[in-house]
Amino acid sequence: MSEQAELLQKLKNKAVDLLARREYAIHELRDKLLRNLDEDEQVLVDDVIEQMIEAGYLCEQRYADMLLRSRVMKGYGAARVRQELAVQKVDSEAVMLAFERDDTDWFELAKHTRQRKFGDWDRAFDLKQKAKQQRYLYSRGFSSDQVNYAFELDE
């Protein structure tokens, strides 16, 4: 077996091993496989990526769906999820489809996230406390309408 064929097999095995543990974005898997390779060896990585896609082991849509579900469960808003997917360079169509198929009520999620972190809203809190809670929700990727809704029902 030639040296290049051995390296190709080694890269395939590494890709399958990584994908067996969790979903990866194409960009993320490519970066992992490119580590510690010379420039002439890096050409093989694209072949391995193509083979993983053809075999059904690697799918941007599955990754987008998985990341969206995971972040919703952790109480993150849509803007934060979209940003994470953009950082991973996930195909915009896959992102759009993931959000279309998702049935998350982002307003209720914002309310639930605030309540889980800070407890029930009490009008006796000062504006400083309310501002702190609003900043927290904004940092988690909720829109201003969703942040306002998180306080409306309890006031």
N, CA, C and O of each residue as an XYZ file, in Angstrom:
620
protein
N       0.855     -1.184      0.000
C       0.000      0.000      0.000
C       0.895      1.239      0.000
O       1.847      1.329      0.775
N       0.583      2.174     -0.862
C       1.401      3.384     -0.953
C       1.208      4.254      0.278
O       0.251      4.111      1.040
N       2.152      5.150      0.432
C       2.113      6.056      1.593
C       0.869      6.943      1.555
O       0.257      7.216      2.588
N       0.504      7.389      0.354
C      -0.681      8.246      0.216
C      -1.956      7.461      0.523
O      -2.873      7.995      1.147
N      -2.023      6.206      0.093
C      -3.191      5.368      0.374
C      -3.310      5.102      1.872
O      -4.415      5.065      2.413
N      -2.178      4.918      2.537
C      -2.187      4.712      3.995
C      -2.703      5.960      4.708
O      -3.507      5.869      5.635
N      -2.233      7.120      4.264
C      -2.677      8.374      4.869
C      -4.170      8.581      4.634
O      -4.884      9.020      5.536
N      -4.647      8.267      3.429
C      -6.068      8.394      3.123
C      -6.893      7.503      4.049
O      -7.918      7.936      4.576
N      -6.458      6.275      4.246
C      -7.169      5.359      5.137
C      -7.136      5.857      6.588
O      -8.125      5.754      7.314
N      -6.004      6.389      6.985
C      -5.867      6.936      8.337
C      -6.839      8.110      8.548
O      -7.480      8.219      9.593
N      -6.934      8.984      7.533
C      -7.856     10.122      7.618
C      -9.313      9.655      7.641
O     -10.126     10.209      8.381
N      -9.645      8.655      6.848
C     -11.008      8.107      6.856
C     -11.344      7.546      8.229
O     -12.428      7.795      8.758
N     -10.423      6.796      8.802
C     -10.657      6.204     10.121
C     -10.853      7.285     11.179
O     -11.718      7.174     12.048
N     -10.041      8.326     11.090
C     -10.172      9.425     12.055
C     -11.520     10.127     11.888
O     -12.175     10.458     12.876
N     -11.932     10.353     10.641
C     -13.213     11.014     10.380
C     -14.369     10.173     10.916
O     -15.270     10.705     11.564
N     -14.352      8.879     10.656
C     -15.419      7.991     11.138
C     -15.426      7.964     12.662
O     -16.490      7.970     13.282
N     -14.244      7.934     13.260
C     -14.151      7.932     14.722
C     -14.757      9.205     15.311
O     -15.498      9.143     16.291
N     -14.444     10.356     14.717
C     -15.000     11.623     15.201
C     -16.514     11.676     15.017
O     -17.246     12.098     15.912
N     -16.973     11.241     13.844
C     -18.405     11.306     13.540
C     -19.213     10.286     14.332
O     -20.424     10.447     14.486
N     -18.576      9.261     14.827
C     -19.280      8.274     15.648
C     -19.652      8.860     17.005
O     -20.586      8.387     17.652
N     -18.935      9.870     17.431
C     -19.167     10.475     18.752
C     -20.237     11.555     18.733
O     -21.041     11.652     19.661
N     -20.251     12.382     17.662
C     -21.226     13.463     17.560
C     -21.269     13.978     16.143
O     -20.438     13.616     15.309
N     -22.256     14.838     15.874
C     -22.364     15.473     14.563
C     -21.314     16.586     14.450
O     -20.963     17.226     15.442
N     -20.830     16.800     13.252
C     -19.882     17.868     12.968
C     -20.361     18.654     11.762
O     -21.005     18.112     10.863
N     -20.036     19.942     11.755
C     -20.212     20.743     10.550
C     -19.053     20.376      9.621
O     -17.990     19.963     10.084
N     -19.256     20.524      8.335
C     -18.209     20.182      7.368
C     -16.939     20.970      7.658
O     -15.842     20.412      7.666
N     -17.092     22.261      7.894
C     -15.948     23.131      8.186
C     -15.194     22.652      9.431
O     -13.963     22.613      9.444
N     -15.928     22.296     10.453
C     -15.331     21.859     11.718
C     -14.566     20.544     11.540
O     -13.457     20.399     12.057
N     -15.145     19.593     10.820
C     -14.478     18.312     10.586
C     -13.231     18.510      9.724
O     -12.190     17.901      9.970
N     -13.350     19.361      8.722
C     -12.192     19.640      7.862
C     -11.034     20.188      8.693
O      -9.892     19.761      8.524
N     -11.324     21.132      9.590
C     -10.275     21.706     10.438
C      -9.607     20.634     11.305
O      -8.386     20.631     11.463
N     -10.403     19.736     11.859
C      -9.842     18.669     12.697
C      -8.954     17.736     11.884
O      -7.897     17.312     12.352
N      -9.382     17.419     10.674
C      -8.592     16.508      9.846
C      -7.327     17.165      9.295
O      -6.333     16.485      9.041
N      -7.361     18.477      9.111
C      -6.202     19.184      8.552
C      -5.062     19.355      9.553
O      -3.930     19.634      9.158
N      -5.342     19.195     10.815
C      -4.299     19.383     11.830
C      -3.139     18.424     11.581
O      -3.336     17.241     11.304
N      -1.948     18.953     11.685
C      -0.701     18.184     11.584
C      -0.476     17.552     10.212
O       0.219     16.541     10.114
N      -1.042     18.118      9.161
C      -0.806     17.605      7.812
C       0.041     18.599      7.027
O      -0.064     19.811      7.215
N       0.879     18.066      6.147
C       1.649     18.913      5.242
C       0.728     19.419      4.138
O      -0.377     18.906      3.958
N       1.193     20.440      3.393
C       0.354     21.016      2.341
C      -0.036     20.004      1.287
O      -1.180     20.000      0.833
N       0.882     19.148      0.887
C       0.569     18.174     -0.158
C      -0.375     17.085      0.344
O      -1.062     16.450     -0.455
N      -0.415     16.865      1.636
C      -1.319     15.864      2.214
C      -2.735     16.419      2.417
O      -3.696     15.655      2.509
N      -2.856     17.726      2.484
C      -4.145     18.358      2.756
C      -5.163     18.139      1.638
O      -6.368     18.244      1.866
N      -4.689     17.838      0.447
C      -5.582     17.586     -0.687
C      -6.476     16.375     -0.402
O      -7.608     16.316     -0.882
N      -5.982     15.428      0.362
C      -6.724     14.209      0.660
C      -7.942     14.472      1.547
O      -8.914     13.718      1.505
N      -7.892     15.533      2.344
C      -8.970     15.818      3.286
C     -10.290     16.061      2.555
O     -11.338     15.597      3.004
N     -10.249     16.775      1.446
C     -11.482     17.024      0.685
C     -12.076     15.722      0.154
O     -13.296     15.564      0.104
N     -11.208     14.790     -0.244
C     -11.699     13.483     -0.692
C     -12.396     12.746      0.441
O     -13.452     12.145      0.242
N     -11.806     12.793      1.626
C     -12.388     12.124      2.792
C     -13.730     12.762      3.147
O     -14.692     12.054      3.444
N     -13.800     14.086      3.117
C     -15.049     14.799      3.418
C     -16.135     14.361      2.432
O     -17.257     14.061      2.839
N     -15.807     14.323      1.148
C     -16.771     13.896      0.134
C     -17.259     12.470      0.402
O     -18.450     12.185      0.279
N     -16.345     11.586      0.765
C     -16.725     10.202      1.046
C     -17.637     10.114      2.266
O     -18.561      9.301      2.288
N     -17.391     10.925      3.264
C     -18.233     10.923      4.468
C     -19.636     11.438      4.150
O     -20.625     10.937      4.686
N     -19.714     12.440      3.275
C     -21.019     12.973      2.869
C     -21.777     11.924      2.060
O     -22.958     11.678      2.303
N     -21.091     11.309      1.096
C     -21.732     10.292      0.256
C     -22.207      9.092      1.071
O     -23.251      8.511      0.775
N     -21.445      8.724      2.092
C     -21.820      7.581      2.932
C     -22.929      7.944      3.919
O     -23.492      7.066      4.572
N     -23.242      9.232      4.028
C     -24.297      9.670      4.938
C     -23.819      9.871      6.372
O     -24.632     10.050      7.279
N     -22.510      9.842      6.580
C     -21.966     10.031      7.928
C     -21.892     11.501      8.312
O     -21.909     11.845      9.494
N     -21.810     12.361      7.307
C     -21.642     13.791      7.535
C     -22.771     14.520      6.817
O     -22.960     14.359      5.611
N     -23.523     15.325      7.573
C     -24.672     16.020      6.985
C     -24.844     17.373      7.683
O     -25.066     17.440      8.892
N     -24.739     18.432      6.908
C     -24.892     19.786      7.454
C     -26.283     19.988      8.055
O     -26.429     20.661      9.075
N     -27.297     19.407      7.424
C     -28.666     19.574      7.914
C     -28.824     18.946      9.291
O     -29.421     19.544     10.186
N     -28.295     17.750      9.460
C     -28.363     17.094     10.774
C     -27.630     17.905     11.823
O     -28.090     18.033     12.958
N     -26.480     18.456     11.435
C     -25.706     19.270     12.369
C     -26.496     20.513     12.783
O     -26.554     20.847     13.967
N     -27.095     21.187     11.820
C     -27.879     22.398     12.118
C     -29.053     22.057     13.036
O     -29.322     22.777     13.998
N     -29.750     20.960     12.738
C     -30.876     20.535     13.576
C     -30.412     20.209     14.992
O     -31.052     20.602     15.967
N     -29.305     19.494     15.099
C     -28.777     19.100     16.399
C     -28.366     20.314     17.220
O     -28.691     20.406     18.404
N     -27.655     21.244     16.596
C     -27.191     22.419     17.323
C     -28.374     23.269     17.783
O     -28.379     23.776     18.905
N     -29.370     23.422     16.919
C     -30.560     24.188     17.288
C     -31.261     23.560     18.489
O     -31.574     24.257     19.454
N     -31.509     22.258     18.442
C     -32.162     21.573     19.575
C     -31.343     21.712     20.855
O     -31.884     21.977     21.929
N     -30.052     21.533     20.725
C     -29.165     21.606     21.889
C     -29.206     22.990     22.540
O     -29.296     23.104     23.762
N     -29.139     24.024     21.727
C     -29.117     25.383     22.278
C     -30.471     25.797     22.835
O     -30.531     26.551     23.806
N     -31.550     25.321     22.244
C     -32.879     25.598     22.797
C     -32.981     24.980     24.187
O     -33.493     25.606     25.115
N     -32.498     23.766     24.325
C     -32.548     23.089     25.630
C     -31.717     23.833     26.679
O     -32.008     23.751     27.872
N     -30.696     24.548     26.243
C     -29.847     25.312     27.162
C     -30.359     26.733     27.375
O     -29.773     27.489     28.150
N     -31.449     27.106     26.696
C     -32.053     28.416     26.911
C     -31.438     29.535     26.092
O     -31.406     30.679     26.546
N     -30.953     29.238     24.908
C     -30.403     30.274     24.040
C     -31.433     30.711     23.015
O     -32.299     29.934     22.612
N     -31.327     31.971     22.598
C     -32.247     32.531     21.620
C     -31.799     32.271     20.190
O     -30.697     31.781     19.945
N     -32.675     32.609     19.254
C     -32.434     32.338     17.838
C     -31.200     33.068     17.309
O     -30.446     32.502     16.517
N     -30.985     34.300     17.727
C     -29.836     35.057     17.221
C     -28.524     34.377     17.607
O     -27.593     34.314     16.804
N     -28.457     33.879     18.814
C     -27.237     33.197     19.281
C     -27.009     31.909     18.492
O     -25.877     31.604     18.115
N     -28.070     31.158     18.244
C     -27.955     29.908     17.497
C     -27.501     30.198     16.070
O     -26.618     29.522     15.543
N     -28.105     31.200     15.454
C     -27.712     31.567     14.082
C     -26.243     31.980     14.029
O     -25.532     31.647     13.081
N     -25.797     32.703     15.044
C     -24.403     33.136     15.082
C     -23.467     31.936     15.200
O     -22.446     31.883     14.514
N     -23.797     30.978     16.055
C     -22.961     29.782     16.198
C     -22.894     29.000     14.899
O     -21.831     28.509     14.520
N     -24.017     28.881     14.218
C     -24.034     28.169     12.945
C     -23.226     28.920     11.882
O     -22.576     28.303     11.038
N     -23.269     30.245     11.928
C     -22.478     31.037     10.985
C     -20.988     30.880     11.252
O     -20.192     30.805     10.315
N     -20.609     30.829     12.516
C     -19.201     30.628     12.867
C     -18.705     29.288     12.330
O     -17.561     29.178     11.887
N     -19.559     28.277     12.368
C     -19.201     26.955     11.852
C     -19.361     26.866     10.333
O     -19.130     25.811      9.742
N     -19.755     27.972      9.708
C     -19.914     28.069      8.258
C     -20.885     27.027      7.702
O     -20.661     26.431      6.648
N     -21.972     26.831      8.451
C     -23.010     25.905      8.003
C     -23.790     26.561      6.876
O     -24.067     27.760      6.921
N     -24.140     25.782      5.874
C     -24.872     26.250      4.707
C     -26.137     27.001      5.141
O     -26.885     26.523      5.994
N     -26.367     28.165      4.556
C     -27.503     29.002      4.965
C     -28.844     28.306      4.714
O     -29.795     28.519      5.467
N     -28.932     27.485      3.676
C     -30.178     26.757      3.424
C     -30.460     25.750      4.534
O     -31.610     25.572      4.935
N     -29.417     25.092      5.031
C     -29.578     24.134      6.124
C     -30.041     24.853      7.391
O     -30.876     24.335      8.133
N     -29.503     26.037      7.635
C     -29.899     26.833      8.806
C     -31.358     27.255      8.678
O     -32.134     27.133      9.626
N     -31.725     27.750      7.504
C     -33.097     28.192      7.277
C     -34.084     27.030      7.457
O     -35.131     27.191      8.083
N     -33.749     25.884      6.916
C     -34.619     24.720      7.031
C     -34.730     24.246      8.481
O     -35.807     23.844      8.921
N     -33.628     24.292      9.216
C     -33.658     23.887     10.621
C     -34.609     24.779     11.415
O     -35.376     24.288     12.243
N     -34.560     26.082     11.164
C     -35.447     27.004     11.881
C     -36.898     26.850     11.430
O     -37.815     27.001     12.237
N     -37.113     26.550     10.147
C     -38.480     26.341      9.663
C     -39.108     25.112     10.306
O     -40.292     25.125     10.643
N     -38.334     24.062     10.478
C     -38.856     22.817     11.042
C     -38.991     22.870     12.563
O     -39.704     22.061     13.156
N     -38.314     23.813     13.181
C     -38.343     23.918     14.640
C     -39.632     24.610     15.087
O     -40.076     25.571     14.459
N     -40.219     24.124     16.159
C     -41.473     24.706     16.638
C     -41.305     25.439     17.971
O     -42.264     25.568     18.732
N     -40.110     25.909     18.249
C     -39.837     26.612     19.500
C     -40.583     27.931     19.554
O     -40.576     28.705     18.596
N     -41.229     28.179     20.688
C     -41.837     29.478     20.950
C     -40.751     30.316     21.638
O     -40.518     30.177     22.838
N     -40.099     31.176     20.872
C     -38.952     31.928     21.378
C     -39.349     32.885     22.495
O     -38.538     33.181     23.373
N     -40.578     33.367     22.471
C     -41.046     34.266     23.525
C     -41.162     33.508     24.850
O     -40.717     33.991     25.892
N     -41.757     32.332     24.797
C     -41.882     31.521     26.013
C     -40.520     31.039     26.505
O     -40.285     30.936     27.709
N     -39.626     30.746     25.561
C     -38.279     30.319     25.956
C     -37.546     31.446     26.675
O     -36.835     31.200     27.650
N     -37.713     32.677     26.204
C     -37.088     33.825     26.872
C     -37.629     33.960     28.296
O     -36.869     34.187     29.237
N     -38.937     33.820     28.443
C     -39.556     33.914     29.772
C     -39.047     32.795     30.684
O     -38.680     33.035     31.835
N     -39.031     31.595     30.163
C     -38.584     30.443     30.947
C     -37.106     30.583     31.345
O     -36.726     30.266     32.472
N     -36.290     31.058     30.416
C     -34.860     31.238     30.687
C     -34.654     32.265     31.790
O     -33.823     32.077     32.678
N     -35.422     33.359     31.726
C     -35.297     34.388     32.768
C     -35.745     33.844     34.113
O     -35.082     34.069     35.126
N     -36.857     33.134     34.133
C     -37.370     32.590     35.393
C     -36.417     31.555     35.983
O     -36.223     31.506     37.197
N     -35.831     30.742     35.137
C     -34.908     29.718     35.613
C     -33.664     30.341     36.250
O     -33.142     29.829     37.240
N     -33.205     31.431     35.681
C     -31.991     32.082     36.186
C     -32.276     32.984     37.388
O     -31.506     32.996     38.349
N     -33.377     33.740     37.341
C     -33.610     34.773     38.346
C     -34.841     34.556     39.211
O     -35.029     35.276     40.192
N     -35.676     33.595     38.880
C     -36.908     33.396     39.635
C     -38.024     34.265     39.091
O     -37.862     34.934     38.071
N     -39.151     34.252     39.770
C     -40.296     35.039     39.316
C     -40.003     36.531     39.417
O     -39.319     36.993     40.331
N     -40.539     37.266     38.454
C     -40.343     38.711     38.411
C     -41.188     39.368     39.488
O     -42.359     39.034     39.668
N     -40.587     40.296     40.194
C     -41.281     41.032     41.241
C     -41.130     42.517     40.936
O     -40.020     43.014     40.743
N     -42.260     43.218     40.897
C     -42.203     44.649     40.578
C     -41.384     45.426     41.591
O     -40.950     46.544     41.311
N     -41.170     44.853     42.760
C     -40.398     45.551     43.784
C     -38.917     45.643     43.408
O     -38.179     46.451     43.970
N     -38.484     44.805     42.448
C     -37.089     44.904     42.015
C     -36.847     46.289     41.451
O     -37.729     46.894     40.842
N     -35.651     46.773     41.662
C     -35.342     48.080     41.088
C     -34.978     47.944     39.603
O     -34.821     46.842     39.078
N     -34.853     49.069     38.970
C     -34.539     49.077     37.547
C     -33.167     48.472     37.261
O     -32.939     47.918     36.186
N     -32.270     48.579     38.215
C     -30.932     48.014     38.042
C     -31.020     46.491     37.898
O     -30.330     45.900     37.066
N     -31.860     45.868     38.704
C     -32.041     44.415     38.632
C     -32.712     44.014     37.315
O     -32.333     43.018     36.700
N     -33.695     44.783     36.893
C     -34.374     44.487     35.636
C     -33.402     44.622     34.468
O     -33.407     43.795     33.556
N     -32.575     45.653     34.495
C     -31.590     45.864     33.432
C     -30.592     44.705     33.390
O     -30.176     44.280     32.312
N     -30.216     44.205     34.546
C     -29.292     43.069     34.612
C     -29.917     41.840     33.942
O     -29.260     41.135     33.176
N     -31.177     41.601     34.238
C     -31.868     40.450     33.655
C     -32.055     40.629     32.148
O     -31.940     39.667     31.389
N     -32.338     41.844     31.722
C     -32.486     42.104     30.291
C     -31.161     41.877     29.559
O     -31.136     41.266     28.491
N     -30.063     42.369     30.135
C     -28.749     42.153     29.511
C     -28.447     40.673     29.392
O     -27.889     40.229     28.388
N     -28.807     39.911     30.399
C     -28.589     38.468     30.374
C     -29.337     37.837     29.196
O     -28.774     37.027     28.458
N     -30.593     38.208     29.028
C     -31.386     37.644     27.934
C     -30.862     38.078     26.563
O     -30.828     37.278     25.628
N     -30.457     39.337     26.446
C     -29.878     39.799     25.182
C     -28.608     39.010     24.861
O     -28.388     38.622     23.713
N     -27.784     38.777     25.863
C     -26.530     38.050     25.640
C     -26.768     36.603     25.225
O     -25.893     35.975     24.630
N     -27.929     36.080     25.531
C     -28.270     34.707     25.150
C     -28.940     34.634     23.779
O     -29.289     33.550     23.311
N     -29.119     35.789     23.139
C     -29.586     35.794     21.763
C     -31.064     36.028     21.562
O     -31.607     35.677     20.515
N     -31.730     36.614     22.546
C     -33.157     36.913     22.395
C     -33.338     38.324     21.859
O     -32.524     39.205     22.135
N     -34.401     38.541     21.093
C     -34.692     39.862     20.524
C     -35.302     40.751     21.605
O     -35.674     40.278     22.679
N     -35.395     42.031     21.306
C     -35.951     42.962     22.292
C     -37.418     42.650     22.574
O     -37.862     42.777     23.715
N     -38.182     42.244     21.555
C     -39.581     41.868     21.777
C     -39.682     40.655     22.711
O     -40.542     40.604     23.589
N     -38.801     39.697     22.508
C     -38.811     38.499     23.352
C     -38.394     38.827     24.784
O     -38.952     38.284     25.738
N     -37.408     39.720     24.930
C     -36.963     40.124     26.264
C     -38.091     40.867     26.979
O     -38.338     40.625     28.160
N     -38.774     41.762     26.278
C     -39.899     42.486     26.885
C     -41.010     41.535     27.284
O     -41.617     41.701     28.342
N     -41.280     40.555     26.463
C     -42.315     39.560     26.761
C     -41.961     38.779     28.031
O     -42.851     38.419     28.802
N     -40.706     38.524     28.246
C     -40.279     37.779     29.425
C     -40.651     38.497     30.723
O     -40.748     37.871     31.778
N     -40.857     39.801     30.641
C     -41.230     40.582     31.834
C     -42.704     40.919     31.859
O     -43.259     41.106     32.942
N     -43.365     41.006     30.713
C     -44.755     41.459     30.630
C     -45.723     40.633     31.450
O     -46.526     41.188     32.201
N     -45.665     39.347     31.324
C     -46.661     38.472     31.952
C     -46.577     38.463     33.472
O     -47.556     38.164     34.156
N     -45.400     38.794     33.995
C     -45.228     38.754     35.447
C     -45.475     40.107     36.098
O     -45.618     40.188     37.318
N     -45.527     41.168     35.304
C     -45.684     42.499     35.916
C     -47.101     42.742     36.372
O     -47.404     43.809     36.907
